[in-house]
């Protein structure tokens, strides 16, 4: 990335998405130690932990009882499960 200058494009894309979601303002300085920023980071970290716990539990379940994976499932769950937590 560094050799071809892609880091700047990646950073600009990240800034664009953060602005669209209202996480940073167009003008002024953004403090990273502000309470809302720390709270958002804490929330994202908790969601990441829940996702990793679910992934691990389902992996173990698939190893212990692989027949369970072959049972029919509700199509609504299939739509939700096809997207990764990241």
Backbone atoms as SQL, in Angstrom:
CREATE TABLE atoms (id INTEGER PRIMARY KEY, chain TEXT, resi INTEGER, resn TEXT, atom TEXT, x REAL, y REAL, z REAL);
INSERT INTO atoms VALUES
  (1, 'A', 1, 'UNK', 'N', 0.820, -1.199, 0.000),
  (2, 'A', 1, 'UNK', 'CA', 0.000, 0.000, 0.000),
  (3, 'A', 1, 'UNK', 'C', 0.859, 1.256, 0.000),
  (4, 'A', 2, 'UNK', 'N', 1.879, 1.269, 0.833),
  (5, 'A', 2, 'UNK', 'CA', 2.705, 2.467, 0.953),
  (6, 'A', 2, 'UNK', 'C', 3.478, 2.750, -0.327),
  (7, 'A', 3, 'UNK', 'N', 3.934, 1.710, -0.993),
  (8, 'A', 3, 'UNK', 'CA', 4.736, 1.892, -2.201),
  (9, 'A', 3, 'UNK', 'C', 3.949, 2.573, -3.317),
  (10, 'A', 4, 'UNK', 'N', 2.648, 2.376, -3.358),
  (11, 'A', 4, 'UNK', 'CA', 1.823, 2.927, -4.438),
  (12, 'A', 4, 'UNK', 'C', 0.929, 4.074, -3.985),
  (13, 'A', 5, 'UNK', 'N', 1.095, 4.546, -2.760),
  (14, 'A', 5, 'UNK', 'CA', 0.313, 5.680, -2.277),
  (15, 'A', 5, 'UNK', 'C', -1.137, 5.351, -1.976),
  (16, 'A', 6, 'UNK', 'N', -1.458, 4.089, -1.805),
  (17, 'A', 6, 'UNK', 'CA', -2.847, 3.693, -1.568),
  (18, 'A', 6, 'UNK', 'C', -3.314, 4.045, -0.168),
  (19, 'A', 7, 'UNK', 'N', -2.377, 4.311, 0.740),
  (20, 'A', 7, 'UNK', 'CA', -2.790, 4.625, 2.109),
  (21, 'A', 7, 'UNK', 'C', -3.614, 5.912, 2.159),
  (22, 'A', 8, 'UNK', 'N', -3.316, 6.871, 1.318),
  (23, 'A', 8, 'UNK', 'CA', -4.070, 8.128, 1.303),
  (24, 'A', 8, 'UNK', 'C', -5.493, 7.893, 0.788),
  (25, 'A', 9, 'UNK', 'N', -5.623, 7.062, -0.258),
  (26, 'A', 9, 'UNK', 'CA', -6.960, 6.762, -0.782),
  (27, 'A', 9, 'UNK', 'C', -7.800, 6.028, 0.256),
  (28, 'A', 10, 'UNK', 'N', -7.174, 5.100, 0.968),
  (29, 'A', 10, 'UNK', 'CA', -7.871, 4.368, 2.018),
  (30, 'A', 10, 'UNK', 'C', -8.305, 5.311, 3.135),
  (31, 'A', 11, 'UNK', 'N', -7.413, 6.214, 3.536),
  (32, 'A', 11, 'UNK', 'CA', -7.728, 7.175, 4.584),
  (33, 'A', 11, 'UNK', 'C', -8.866, 8.101, 4.151),
  (34, 'A', 12, 'UNK', 'N', -8.828, 8.591, 2.905),
  (35, 'A', 12, 'UNK', 'CA', -9.898, 9.464, 2.404),
  (36, 'A', 12, 'UNK', 'C', -11.237, 8.735, 2.365),
  (37, 'A', 13, 'UNK', 'N', -11.234, 7.471, 1.981),
  (38, 'A', 13, 'UNK', 'CA', -12.462, 6.680, 1.959),
  (39, 'A', 13, 'UNK', 'C', -13.009, 6.499, 3.379),
  (40, 'A', 14, 'UNK', 'N', -12.120, 6.231, 4.332),
  (41, 'A', 14, 'UNK', 'CA', -12.531, 6.102, 5.726),
  (42, 'A', 14, 'UNK', 'C', -13.146, 7.405, 6.234),
  (43, 'A', 15, 'UNK', 'N', -12.514, 8.538, 5.930),
  (44, 'A', 15, 'UNK', 'CA', -13.061, 9.839, 6.336),
  (45, 'A', 15, 'UNK', 'C', -14.441, 10.085, 5.734),
  (46, 'A', 16, 'UNK', 'N', -14.591, 9.737, 4.461),
  (47, 'A', 16, 'UNK', 'CA', -15.879, 9.932, 3.788),
  (48, 'A', 16, 'UNK', 'C', -16.988, 9.149, 4.498),
  (49, 'A', 17, 'UNK', 'N', -16.717, 7.884, 4.821),
  (50, 'A', 17, 'UNK', 'CA', -17.730, 7.057, 5.488),
  (51, 'A', 17, 'UNK', 'C', -18.027, 7.582, 6.895),
  (52, 'A', 18, 'UNK', 'N', -17.012, 8.034, 7.596),
  (53, 'A', 18, 'UNK', 'CA', -17.222, 8.578, 8.948),
  (54, 'A', 18, 'UNK', 'C', -18.071, 9.845, 8.901),
  (55, 'A', 19, 'UNK', 'N', -17.825, 10.690, 7.898),
  (56, 'A', 19, 'UNK', 'CA', -18.637, 11.912, 7.753),
  (57, 'A', 19, 'UNK', 'C', -20.082, 11.580, 7.415),
  (58, 'A', 20, 'UNK', 'N', -20.285, 10.603, 6.516),
  (59, 'A', 20, 'UNK', 'CA', -21.647, 10.209, 6.126),
  (60, 'A', 20, 'UNK', 'C', -22.444, 9.695, 7.313),
  (61, 'A', 21, 'UNK', 'N', -21.780, 9.026, 8.242),
  (62, 'A', 21, 'UNK', 'CA', -22.462, 8.472, 9.409),
  (63, 'A', 21, 'UNK', 'C', -22.560, 9.476, 10.560),
  (64, 'A', 22, 'UNK', 'N', -21.981, 10.665, 10.378),
  (65, 'A', 22, 'UNK', 'CA', -22.063, 11.695, 11.400),
  (66, 'A', 22, 'UNK', 'C', -21.099, 11.488, 12.561),
  (67, 'A', 23, 'UNK', 'N', -20.082, 10.659, 12.360),
  (68, 'A', 23, 'UNK', 'CA', -19.128, 10.390, 13.437),
  (69, 'A', 23, 'UNK', 'C', -18.110, 11.511, 13.590),
  (70, 'A', 24, 'UNK', 'N', -17.854, 12.239, 12.501),
  (71, 'A', 24, 'UNK', 'CA', -16.961, 13.390, 12.574),
  (72, 'A', 24, 'UNK', 'C', -17.612, 14.547, 11.844),
  (73, 'A', 25, 'UNK', 'N', -17.235, 15.748, 12.244),
  (74, 'A', 25, 'UNK', 'CA', -17.808, 16.947, 11.652),
  (75, 'A', 25, 'UNK', 'C', -16.923, 17.438, 10.507),
  (76, 'A', 26, 'UNK', 'N', -17.511, 18.238, 9.629),
  (77, 'A', 26, 'UNK', 'CA', -16.787, 18.770, 8.480),
  (78, 'A', 26, 'UNK', 'C', -15.717, 19.773, 8.897),
  (79, 'A', 27, 'UNK', 'N', -15.979, 20.544, 9.930),
  (80, 'A', 27, 'UNK', 'CA', -15.013, 21.559, 10.322),
  (81, 'A', 27, 'UNK', 'C', -14.604, 21.336, 11.777),
  (82, 'A', 28, 'UNK', 'N', -13.511, 21.933, 12.163),
  (83, 'A', 28, 'UNK', 'CA', -13.061, 21.845, 13.543),
  (84, 'A', 28, 'UNK', 'C', -12.199, 20.625, 13.790),
  (85, 'A', 29, 'UNK', 'N', -11.730, 20.536, 15.005),
  (86, 'A', 29, 'UNK', 'CA', -10.885, 19.412, 15.394),
  (87, 'A', 29, 'UNK', 'C', -11.726, 18.338, 16.059),
  (88, 'A', 30, 'UNK', 'N', -11.362, 17.123, 15.820),
  (89, 'A', 30, 'UNK', 'CA', -12.064, 15.981, 16.397),
  (90, 'A', 30, 'UNK', 'C', -11.204, 15.412, 17.509),
  (91, 'A', 31, 'UNK', 'N', -11.732, 15.407, 18.697),
  (92, 'A', 31, 'UNK', 'CA', -10.996, 14.859, 19.828),
  (93, 'A', 31, 'UNK', 'C', -11.281, 13.371, 19.940),
  (94, 'A', 32, 'UNK', 'N', -10.236, 12.585, 20.044),
  (95, 'A', 32, 'UNK', 'CA', -10.424, 11.142, 20.152),
  (96, 'A', 32, 'UNK', 'C', -10.638, 10.693, 21.591),
  (97, 'A', 33, 'UNK', 'N', -10.442, 11.602, 22.541),
  (98, 'A', 33, 'UNK', 'CA', -10.664, 11.239, 23.935),
  (99, 'A', 33, 'UNK', 'C', -12.008, 11.742, 24.449),
  (100, 'A', 34, 'UNK', 'N', -12.844, 12.257, 23.545),
  (101, 'A', 34, 'UNK', 'CA', -14.159, 12.750, 23.939),
  (102, 'A', 34, 'UNK', 'C', -15.042, 11.580, 24.381),
  (103, 'A', 35, 'UNK', 'N', -15.914, 11.842, 25.330),
  (104, 'A', 35, 'UNK', 'CA', -16.777, 10.800, 25.886),
  (105, 'A', 35, 'UNK', 'C', -17.590, 10.071, 24.817),
  (106, 'A', 36, 'UNK', 'N', -18.230, 10.762, 23.862),
  (107, 'A', 36, 'UNK', 'CA', -18.988, 10.028, 22.833),
  (108, 'A', 36, 'UNK', 'C', -18.110, 9.111, 21.981),
  (109, 'A', 37, 'UNK', 'N', -16.885, 9.545, 21.699),
  (110, 'A', 37, 'UNK', 'CA', -15.985, 8.710, 20.901),
  (111, 'A', 37, 'UNK', 'C', -15.609, 7.460, 21.685),
  (112, 'A', 38, 'UNK', 'N', -15.249, 7.633, 22.939),
  (113, 'A', 38, 'UNK', 'CA', -14.889, 6.485, 23.770),
  (114, 'A', 38, 'UNK', 'C', -16.074, 5.536, 23.953),
  (115, 'A', 39, 'UNK', 'N', -17.282, 6.089, 24.094),
  (116, 'A', 39, 'UNK', 'CA', -18.476, 5.251, 24.250),
  (117, 'A', 39, 'UNK', 'C', -18.751, 4.458, 22.973),
  (118, 'A', 40, 'UNK', 'N', -18.570, 5.099, 21.815),
  (119, 'A', 40, 'UNK', 'CA', -18.791, 4.396, 20.542),
  (120, 'A', 40, 'UNK', 'C', -17.774, 3.269, 20.366),
  (121, 'A', 41, 'UNK', 'N', -16.530, 3.533, 20.736),
  (122, 'A', 41, 'UNK', 'CA', -15.491, 2.501, 20.636),
  (123, 'A', 41, 'UNK', 'C', -15.816, 1.340, 21.564),
  (124, 'A', 42, 'UNK', 'N', -16.255, 1.659, 22.772),
  (125, 'A', 42, 'UNK', 'CA', -16.607, 0.615, 23.738),
  (126, 'A', 42, 'UNK', 'C', -17.753, -0.241, 23.210),
  (127, 'A', 43, 'UNK', 'N', -18.755, 0.392, 22.617),
  (128, 'A', 43, 'UNK', 'CA', -19.896, -0.340, 22.060),
  (129, 'A', 43, 'UNK', 'C', -19.460, -1.252, 20.918),
  (130, 'A', 44, 'UNK', 'N', -18.629, -0.718, 20.017),
  (131, 'A', 44, 'UNK', 'CA', -18.146, -1.541, 18.908),
  (132, 'A', 44, 'UNK', 'C', -17.317, -2.716, 19.401),
  (133, 'A', 45, 'UNK', 'N', -16.524, -2.498, 20.434),
  (134, 'A', 45, 'UNK', 'CA', -15.705, -3.579, 20.991),
  (135, 'A', 45, 'UNK', 'C', -16.592, -4.671, 21.587),
  (136, 'A', 46, 'UNK', 'N', -17.657, -4.265, 22.277),
  (137, 'A', 46, 'UNK', 'CA', -18.570, -5.257, 22.850),
  (138, 'A', 46, 'UNK', 'C', -19.263, -6.060, 21.761),
  (139, 'A', 47, 'UNK', 'N', -19.683, -5.385, 20.698),
  (140, 'A', 47, 'UNK', 'CA', -20.316, -6.091, 19.581),
  (141, 'A', 47, 'UNK', 'C', -19.340, -7.064, 18.936),
  (142, 'A', 48, 'UNK', 'N', -18.089, -6.654, 18.818),
  (143, 'A', 48, 'UNK', 'CA', -17.072, -7.547, 18.262),
  (144, 'A', 48, 'UNK', 'C', -16.893, -8.780, 19.142),
  (145, 'A', 49, 'UNK', 'N', -16.894, -8.593, 20.447),
  (146, 'A', 49, 'UNK', 'CA', -16.752, -9.729, 21.368),
  (147, 'A', 49, 'UNK', 'C', -17.941, -10.687, 21.255),
  (148, 'A', 50, 'UNK', 'N', -19.138, -10.152, 21.127),
  (149, 'A', 50, 'UNK', 'CA', -20.321, -10.996, 20.968),
  (150, 'A', 50, 'UNK', 'C', -20.239, -11.786, 19.668),
  (151, 'A', 51, 'UNK', 'N', -19.836, -11.123, 18.596),
  (152, 'A', 51, 'UNK', 'CA', -19.712, -11.808, 17.306),
  (153, 'A', 51, 'UNK', 'C', -18.678, -12.922, 17.348),
  (154, 'A', 52, 'UNK', 'N', -17.542, -12.665, 17.981),
  (155, 'A', 52, 'UNK', 'CA', -16.502, -13.691, 18.085),
  (156, 'A', 52, 'UNK', 'C', -16.954, -14.851, 18.972),
  (157, 'A', 53, 'UNK', 'N', -17.696, -14.552, 20.031),
  (158, 'A', 53, 'UNK', 'CA', -18.213, -15.604, 20.900),
  (159, 'A', 53, 'UNK', 'C', -19.194, -16.493, 20.138),
  (160, 'A', 54, 'UNK', 'N', -20.080, -15.873, 19.370),
  (161, 'A', 54, 'UNK', 'CA', -21.038, -16.645, 18.572),
  (162, 'A', 54, 'UNK', 'C', -20.328, -17.501, 17.526),
  (163, 'A', 55, 'UNK', 'N', -19.324, -16.917, 16.857),
  (164, 'A', 55, 'UNK', 'CA', -18.575, -17.662, 15.844),
  (165, 'A', 55, 'UNK', 'C', -17.903, -18.882, 16.466),
  (166, 'A', 56, 'UNK', 'N', -17.275, -18.686, 17.608),
  (167, 'A', 56, 'UNK', 'CA', -16.588, -19.793, 18.280),
  (168, 'A', 56, 'UNK', 'C', -17.589, -20.874, 18.721),
  (169, 'A', 57, 'UNK', 'N', -18.706, -20.446, 19.311),
  (170, 'A', 57, 'UNK', 'CA', -19.711, -21.406, 19.780),
  (171, 'A', 57, 'UNK', 'C', -20.267, -22.229, 18.623),
  (172, 'A', 58, 'UNK', 'N', -20.538, -21.588, 17.498),
  (173, 'A', 58, 'UNK', 'CA', -21.074, -22.316, 16.340),
  (174, 'A', 58, 'UNK', 'C', -20.034, -23.240, 15.717),
  (175, 'A', 59, 'UNK', 'N', -18.780, -22.834, 15.752),
  (176, 'A', 59, 'UNK', 'CA', -17.710, -23.693, 15.236),
  (177, 'A', 59, 'UNK', 'C', -17.583, -24.947, 16.091),
  (178, 'A', 60, 'UNK', 'N', -17.593, -24.782, 17.402),
  (179, 'A', 60, 'UNK', 'CA', -17.511, -25.932, 18.306),
  (180, 'A', 60, 'UNK', 'C', -18.725, -26.827, 18.125),
  (181, 'A', 61, 'UNK', 'N', -19.893, -26.213, 18.005),
  (182, 'A', 61, 'UNK', 'CA', -21.132, -26.981, 17.814),
  (183, 'A', 61, 'UNK', 'C', -21.059, -27.808, 16.529),
  (184, 'A', 62, 'UNK', 'N', -20.497, -27.215, 15.476),
  (185, 'A', 62, 'UNK', 'CA', -20.372, -27.926, 14.199),
  (186, 'A', 62, 'UNK', 'C', -19.401, -29.099, 14.309),
  (187, 'A', 63, 'UNK', 'N', -18.383, -28.969, 15.140),
  (188, 'A', 63, 'UNK', 'CA', -17.421, -30.064, 15.328),
  (189, 'A', 63, 'UNK', 'C', -18.019, -31.188, 16.175),
  (190, 'A', 64, 'UNK', 'N', -18.773, -30.816, 17.204),
  (191, 'A', 64, 'UNK', 'CA', -19.335, -31.805, 18.132),
  (192, 'A', 64, 'UNK', 'C', -20.549, -32.503, 17.536),
  (193, 'A', 65, 'UNK', 'N', -21.408, -31.742, 16.866),
  (194, 'A', 65, 'UNK', 'CA', -22.651, -32.306, 16.321),
  (195, 'A', 65, 'UNK', 'C', -22.845, -31.839, 14.883),
  (196, 'A', 66, 'UNK', 'N', -22.078, -32.380, 13.935),
  (197, 'A', 66, 'UNK', 'CA', -22.182, -31.914, 12.545),
  (198, 'A', 66, 'UNK', 'C', -23.548, -32.161, 11.908),
  (199, 'A', 67, 'UNK', 'N', -24.302, -33.134, 12.409),
  (200, 'A', 67, 'UNK', 'CA', -25.631, -33.409, 11.860),
  (201, 'A', 67, 'UNK', 'C', -26.551, -32.211, 12.075),
  (202, 'A', 68, 'UNK', 'N', -26.301, -31.470, 13.134),
  (203, 'A', 68, 'UNK', 'CA', -27.102, -30.287, 13.457),
  (204, 'A', 68, 'UNK', 'C', -27.093, -29.290, 12.309),
  (205, 'A', 69, 'UNK', 'N', -25.973, -29.208, 11.585),
  (206, 'A', 69, 'UNK', 'CA', -25.877, -28.270, 10.474),
  (207, 'A', 69, 'UNK', 'C', -26.750, -28.664, 9.293),
  (208, 'A', 70, 'UNK', 'N', -27.110, -29.926, 9.204),
  (209, 'A', 70, 'UNK', 'CA', -27.897, -30.408, 8.075),
  (210, 'A', 70, 'UNK', 'C', -29.402, -30.236, 8.264),
  (211, 'A', 71, 'UNK', 'N', -29.812, -29.901, 9.475),
  (212, 'A', 71, 'UNK', 'CA', -31.238, -29.709, 9.748),
  (213, 'A', 71, 'UNK', 'C', -31.758, -28.479, 9.000),
  (214, 'A', 72, 'UNK', 'N', -33.010, -28.517, 8.567),
  (215, 'A', 72, 'UNK', 'CA', -33.575, -27.347, 7.862),
  (216, 'A', 72, 'UNK', 'C', -33.622, -26.132, 8.790),
  (217, 'A', 73, 'UNK', 'N', -33.392, -24.941, 8.204),
  (218, 'A', 73, 'UNK', 'CA', -33.458, -23.715, 8.991),
  (219, 'A', 73, 'UNK', 'C', -34.458, -22.744, 8.374),
  (220, 'A', 74, 'UNK', 'N', -34.850, -21.823, 9.188),
  (221, 'A', 74, 'UNK', 'CA', -35.742, -20.763, 8.753),
  (222, 'A', 74, 'UNK', 'C', -35.000, -19.897, 7.724),
  (223, 'A', 75, 'UNK', 'N', -35.592, -19.624, 6.559),
  (224, 'A', 75, 'UNK', 'CA', -34.907, -18.822, 5.530),
  (225, 'A', 75, 'UNK', 'C', -34.507, -17.422, 6.020),
  (226, 'A', 76, 'UNK', 'N', -35.263, -16.862, 6.945),
  (227, 'A', 76, 'UNK', 'CA', -34.906, -15.536, 7.472),
  (228, 'A', 76, 'UNK', 'C', -33.559, -15.586, 8.186),
  (229, 'A', 77, 'UNK', 'N', -33.283, -16.687, 8.891),
  (230, 'A', 77, 'UNK', 'CA', -31.991, -16.837, 9.571),
  (231, 'A', 77, 'UNK', 'C', -30.867, -16.985, 8.557),
  (232, 'A', 78, 'UNK', 'N', -31.135, -17.648, 7.457),
  (233, 'A', 78, 'UNK', 'CA', -30.110, -17.820, 6.423),
  (234, 'A', 78, 'UNK', 'C', -29.687, -16.470, 5.860),
  (235, 'A', 79, 'UNK', 'N', -30.641, -15.571, 5.648),
  (236, 'A', 79, 'UNK', 'CA', -30.323, -14.236, 5.138),
  (237, 'A', 79, 'UNK', 'C', -29.462, -13.462, 6.126),
  (238, 'A', 80, 'UNK', 'N', -29.774, -13.570, 7.407),
  (239, 'A', 80, 'UNK', 'CA', -28.983, -12.870, 8.428),
  (240, 'A', 80, 'UNK', 'C', -27.596, -13.467, 8.585),
  (241, 'A', 81, 'UNK', 'N', -27.496, -14.792, 8.470),
  (242, 'A', 81, 'UNK', 'CA', -26.230, -15.474, 8.715),
  (243, 'A', 81, 'UNK', 'C', -25.237, -15.355, 7.569),
  (244, 'A', 82, 'UNK', 'N', -25.706, -15.024, 6.370),
  (245, 'A', 82, 'UNK', 'CA', -24.785, -15.019, 5.240),
  (246, 'A', 82, 'UNK', 'C', -23.806, -13.849, 5.285),
  (247, 'A', 83, 'UNK', 'N', -24.101, -12.820, 6.062),
  (248, 'A', 83, 'UNK', 'CA', -23.191, -11.666, 6.175),
  (249, 'A', 83, 'UNK', 'C', -22.288, -11.852, 7.377),
  (250, 'A', 84, 'UNK', 'N', -21.020, -11.523, 7.183),
  (251, 'A', 84, 'UNK', 'CA', -20.050, -11.629, 8.275),
  (252, 'A', 84, 'UNK', 'C', -20.250, -10.488, 9.272),
  (253, 'A', 85, 'UNK', 'N', -19.848, -10.712, 10.484),
  (254, 'A', 85, 'UNK', 'CA', -20.017, -9.717, 11.540),
  (255, 'A', 85, 'UNK', 'C', -19.153, -8.476, 11.320),
  (256, 'A', 86, 'UNK', 'N', -18.037, -8.634, 10.609),
  (257, 'A', 86, 'UNK', 'CA', -17.159, -7.488, 10.389),
  (258, 'A', 86, 'UNK', 'C', -17.874, -6.407, 9.633);
